[in-house]
């Protein structure tokens, strides 16, 4: 997963979430899907990264969520990631679970 976020996106995420470090995110196996039906509630790579960023915010950074600019910045991040096609990438483990191949 790290290869998708290296470079411009990594710098942008660091500017919005000062505690963000790409090296701290688990580097899980990902797959690009195209033409496969996936349930809408399956989180893509964008959702996973933003969830990680929000979970690791400290208390002061969490207060930003009350500011009007926070929502706008989050929408910009999501748009930027979608332009790069990251909404088509999913964690391999999520895809296996949804296809019933996971036996856990």
C-alpha positions in Angstrom: 0.0 0.0 0.0 2.9 2.4 0.7 3.8 2.7 -3.0 0.4 4.3 -3.8 0.9 7.1 -1.3 4.5 7.9 -1.7 5.4 11.3 -3.1 2.8 14.0 -3.6 0.0 12.4 -1.7 2.2 11.6 1.3 3.3 15.2 1.5 -0.3 16.4 1.2 -1.5 14.1 4.0 1.3 15.2 6.2 0.3 18.8 5.7 -3.3 18.1 6.7 -2.5 15.5 9.4 0.8 16.5 11.1 1.0 13.1 12.9 0.8 11.2 9.6 3.7 8.9 8.9 3.5 6.6 6.0 6.0 4.2 7.6 3.6 3.7 10.6 0.8 2.5 8.4 0.7 -1.3 8.0 1.9 -2.1 4.4 -0.9 -4.5 3.6 -1.5 -6.2 0.2 -3.9 -4.3 -2.0 -5.7 -5.2 -5.3 -7.1 -3.0 -8.0 -10.6 -4.0 -9.0 -12.2 -3.3 -12.3 -15.5 -4.8 -13.4 -15.9 -6.8 -10.2 -19.1 -6.3 -8.2 -18.1 -5.2 -4.7 -20.5 -4.4 -1.9 -20.8 -0.6 -1.4 -19.9 -0.8 2.3 -16.5 -2.2 1.5 -13.9 0.5 2.5 -11.4 1.3 -0.3 -7.8 2.4 0.3 -8.9 6.1 0.6 -11.3 5.2 3.4 -8.6 3.1 5.2 -6.0 5.9 5.0 -8.4 8.6 6.3 -9.6 6.3 9.0 -6.0 5.8 10.1 -5.3 9.6 10.0 -8.3 10.4 12.1 -7.6 7.6 14.6 -4.1 8.9 15.2 -4.9 12.6 15.6 -4.1 14.0 19.0 -6.8 15.9 21.0 -5.9 19.4 19.6 -6.0 18.1 16.0 -9.3 16.4 16.7 -10.8 19.8 17.6 -10.2 20.9 14.0 -13.2 18.8 13.0 -15.3 21.6 14.3 -13.8 24.1 11.9 -15.6 24.7 8.5 -12.3 24.4 6.7 -11.7 20.9 8.0 -14.6 19.4 5.9 -13.5 21.3 2.8 -9.9 20.1 3.2 -11.1 16.5 3.6 -13.1 16.7 0.4 -10.1 18.1 -1.4 -8.0 15.1 -0.2 -10.6 12.7 -1.3 -10.9 14.3 -4.7 -7.2 14.3 -5.2 -7.0 10.6 -4.3 -9.9 9.8 -6.6 -8.2 11.6 -9.5 -5.2 9.2 -9.0 -7.6 6.3 -9.2 -7.2 5.2 -5.5 -10.9 4.6 -5.1 -10.5 1.4 -7.3 -7.9 -0.1 -4.9 -9.0 -2.2 -1.9 -7.2 -4.2 0.7 -6.9 -7.8 -0.4 -8.2 -9.1 2.9 -11.5 -7.1 2.5 -12.0 -8.5 -1.0 -11.5 -12.1 0.2 -14.0 -11.5 3.1 -16.6 -10.2 0.7 -16.2 -13.1 -1.8 -16.6 -15.7 1.0 -13.1 -17.0 0.5 -12.0 -16.0 4.0 -12.5 -18.9 6.5 -11.9 -17.0 9.7 
